Amino acid sequence: MATIEPAGRPASPYGDPPFTVDDLLKFPEDGNRYELFDGNLLVSSAPTILHQVAITNAMHVLLNAAPRELLTLTNVNFRVSDKDYYIPDLVVVPRSAALRGGLMFSPRDMLLAGEVVSPSTQKQDKSLKAVAYAEAGVPAYWRFELNEGPTLYVYELNGDSYDPPTAYKAGTTARLTWPFPVRFDPAQLLD
């Protein structure tokens, strides 16, 4: 007996919205990045070369300044709830959280989440992720805007939301204290 699907929507082998993290684990490894916001699927393509250069350079800056008990990682699985799951471009976590293994980090592990903004992710990185990471209790969120020189926007948690971000433009020195002291010019991201 054939199953009749509603007009205009074919059956999905991955489940139906709202999606869960368990549904995402069934998705193909096809080069796309699949994330969830309240069960809604966020899909973005593989990062551009410039995007990867910026992430690599940010990693070098943070790795050179980080104390041994903290690790800087890229593109990790961040499970906030069954319907909220993200893949930040850059995170800082306790070394102990990373070394205990597992497939995903939880909100208690995140000291910093960072996103390098691409044209396809601009709206979600600027607004949606700032709200989601704050609600998850991530103490700091860094947003790197490459098309602005680049510019680093630093959000710091105040209760259950972030204060308005502080902007550090290329040519200036960002002097940051969380999650550890670090100083750098955002222009280094594209150097």
C-alpha positions as CSV (number, residue, x, y, z in Angstrom):
1,M,0.0,0.0,0.0
2,A,1.4,3.4,-1.0
3,T,1.7,6.3,1.4
4,I,0.1,9.5,0.2
5,E,2.0,12.6,1.1
6,P,0.5,16.1,1.3
7,A,0.8,18.0,-2.0
8,G,3.9,20.1,-2.4
9,R,6.0,18.3,0.3
10,P,7.8,15.0,-0.4
11,A,8.5,12.6,2.4
12,S,11.9,13.3,4.0
13,P,14.1,10.3,4.9
14,Y,15.5,12.5,7.8
15,G,12.3,13.2,9.6
16,D,9.9,16.1,9.6
17,P,10.2,19.5,11.2
18,P,10.6,20.4,14.0
19,F,13.9,18.5,13.8
20,T,15.9,17.1,16.7
21,V,19.6,16.5,17.2
22,D,18.9,12.8,16.6
23,D,17.4,13.7,13.2
24,L,20.5,15.6,12.3
25,L,22.7,12.6,13.0
26,K,20.9,10.9,10.1
27,F,21.7,13.7,7.6
28,P,24.3,13.0,4.9
29,E,27.9,14.3,5.1
30,D,27.5,16.3,1.9
31,G,29.6,19.4,2.6
32,N,26.8,21.4,4.1
33,R,26.6,22.5,7.7
34,Y,23.4,21.5,9.4
35,E,22.4,23.3,12.6
36,L,19.1,23.7,14.6
37,F,17.4,26.7,16.1
38,D,14.3,25.6,18.1
39,G,13.9,22.7,15.7
40,N,14.3,24.8,12.6
41,L,16.9,23.6,10.2
42,L,19.8,26.0,9.4
43,V,21.8,25.0,6.4
44,S,24.9,26.7,5.2
45,S,27.4,25.7,2.5
46,A,31.1,24.8,3.2
47,P,33.2,27.8,4.2
48,T,35.0,29.8,1.6
49,I,38.8,29.9,1.5
50,L,38.9,33.4,3.0
51,H,36.6,32.3,5.7
52,Q,39.0,29.4,6.5
53,V,42.0,31.8,6.5
54,A,40.3,34.0,9.1
55,I,39.5,31.0,11.3
56,T,43.0,29.7,11.0
57,N,44.5,33.1,11.9
58,A,42.1,33.5,14.8
59,M,43.1,30.1,16.0
60,H,46.8,31.0,16.0
61,V,46.2,34.2,17.9
62,L,44.2,32.3,20.6
63,L,46.5,29.3,20.7
64,N,49.5,31.5,21.4
65,A,47.7,33.3,24.3
66,A,45.7,30.4,25.9
67,P,46.8,28.9,29.2
68,R,47.4,25.1,29.1
69,E,44.0,24.3,30.8
70,L,42.0,25.8,27.9
71,L,41.7,24.6,24.3
72,T,40.8,26.5,21.1
73,L,39.0,24.4,18.6
74,T,37.1,24.9,15.3
75,N,33.8,23.5,13.9
76,V,32.7,21.5,17.0
77,N,29.3,20.2,17.8
78,F,27.5,22.3,20.4
79,R,24.3,20.8,21.7
80,V,22.2,23.2,23.7
81,S,19.0,21.1,23.8
82,D,17.2,18.5,21.8
83,K,16.1,21.2,19.3
84,D,19.1,23.5,19.5
85,Y,22.4,22.5,18.0
86,Y,25.2,24.7,16.5
87,I,28.6,24.3,14.9
88,P,30.5,27.4,15.9
89,D,33.5,28.4,13.8
90,L,35.7,28.8,16.8
91,V,35.3,27.9,20.5
92,V,37.3,28.0,23.7
93,V,36.6,25.1,26.1
94,P,38.3,23.6,29.2
95,R,40.9,21.0,28.2
96,S,39.2,18.6,30.5
97,A,35.9,18.9,28.6
98,A,37.6,18.2,25.3
99,L,39.6,15.3,26.6
100,R,36.7,13.5,28.1
101,G,35.6,12.7,24.5
102,G,32.1,12.5,23.2
103,L,30.4,13.8,20.1
104,M,29.2,17.1,21.4
105,F,29.9,19.9,23.8
106,S,27.2,21.2,26.2
107,P,26.6,24.8,27.3
108,R,28.6,24.3,30.5
109,D,31.7,23.6,28.4
110,M,31.6,26.8,26.3
111,L,33.7,29.7,27.5
112,L,33.7,31.5,24.1
113,A,32.0,30.9,20.8
114,G,33.0,32.7,17.7
115,E,31.6,33.0,14.2
116,V,33.3,34.3,11.0
117,V,30.5,35.9,9.1
118,S,29.9,34.8,5.5
119,P,27.4,36.4,3.1
120,S,25.2,33.3,3.5
121,T,25.3,33.4,7.3
122,Q,25.3,37.1,8.0
123,K,21.7,37.3,9.5
124,Q,22.0,34.3,11.6
125,D,25.5,35.1,12.9
126,K,24.6,38.7,13.7
127,S,21.2,38.2,15.4
128,L,20.1,34.6,15.8
129,K,23.4,33.2,17.2
130,A,23.9,36.1,19.5
131,V,20.5,35.4,21.1
132,A,21.0,31.6,21.1
133,Y,24.5,31.6,22.6
134,A,23.4,34.1,25.3
135,E,20.4,32.0,26.2
136,A,22.7,29.0,26.4
137,G,24.8,30.9,28.9
138,V,28.0,31.2,26.7
139,P,30.0,33.9,28.6
140,A,31.4,35.5,25.4
141,Y,30.5,35.6,21.7
142,W,32.9,36.9,19.1
143,R,31.6,37.8,15.6
144,F,34.2,38.4,12.9
145,E,33.0,40.6,10.0
146,L,35.5,40.2,7.2
147,N,33.8,42.7,4.9
148,E,34.3,45.4,7.5
149,G,38.1,45.6,7.3
150,P,37.8,43.0,9.2
151,T,36.0,44.0,12.4
152,L,35.7,42.0,15.6
153,Y,32.5,42.4,17.6
154,V,32.8,41.2,21.2
155,Y,29.6,40.3,23.1
156,E,29.8,39.7,26.9
157,L,27.1,37.9,28.8
158,N,25.1,40.0,31.3
159,G,22.5,37.8,33.0
160,D,20.7,35.9,30.2
161,S,21.6,38.3,27.3
162,Y,24.6,40.0,25.8
163,D,25.5,43.6,26.3
164,P,25.7,45.5,23.1
165,P,28.9,44.4,21.4
166,T,32.2,46.3,21.5
167,A,33.7,46.7,18.0
168,Y,37.4,46.5,17.2
169,K,38.2,47.6,13.7
170,A,41.3,46.7,11.7
171,G,44.2,48.9,12.6
172,T,43.2,49.0,16.3
173,T,44.3,46.6,19.1
174,A,41.6,44.5,20.8
175,R,42.7,44.1,24.4
176,L,40.5,41.3,25.8
177,T,40.5,39.6,29.1
178,W,38.0,36.7,28.6
179,P,38.4,33.8,28.5
180,F,42.1,34.7,29.0
181,P,44.1,37.9,28.3
182,V,44.8,38.3,24.5
183,R,45.7,41.3,22.3
184,F,45.5,41.5,18.6
185,D,44.6,43.6,15.6
186,P,41.6,42.2,13.7
187,A,43.6,42.9,10.5
188,Q,45.6,39.8,11.5
189,L,42.7,37.6,10.5
190,L,43.3,38.3,6.8
191,D,47.1,38.7,7.1
